[in-house]
């Protein structure tokens, strides 16, 4: 009788472990999927059609090119994707930066502070590429979120610079 109870307990334990493993795997896979997202335009105008380009350097970064010198890029932060809309001026300096996106899920009160003017204001007037804790100070307690913003800003700037570079003819 006691041996039968041991088998039942072992089978139940293994079942619980398997269910937990499946849930963890599915949760990890759902966070790792690449995506394309947009930040609503602050002018109230309808979004312009955009082309999405998958960058080869970072599988978690997607670029969406809009008309002009503005590009969207996303990188994975602590809570998921962090979308950055970056605008460069004619000299290649950052003229505007918006952080967020529809799937922005950084920790409220910590990582979510990367959307605040106190953080994003540091980018204005800088020429990418940028390095976290050199040109841009990280949000205290939110290094992963801060790095995601810097990485996405660098990817968007690289895309804009490459797209607008004069092409040489031989």
Secondary structure, DSSP 8 states (H G I E B T S, - for coil): -HHHHHHHHHHHHHHHHHHHHHHHHHHHHHHH---------TT-------EEEE-SS-TT-EEEE-SSSEEEEEEE-SSSEEEEEEEE-TTSBEEEEEEE-TT----TTTGGGGGSHHHHGGGTT-BSS--BTTTB---TT-HHHHHHHHHHHHHHHHHHHHHHS-----
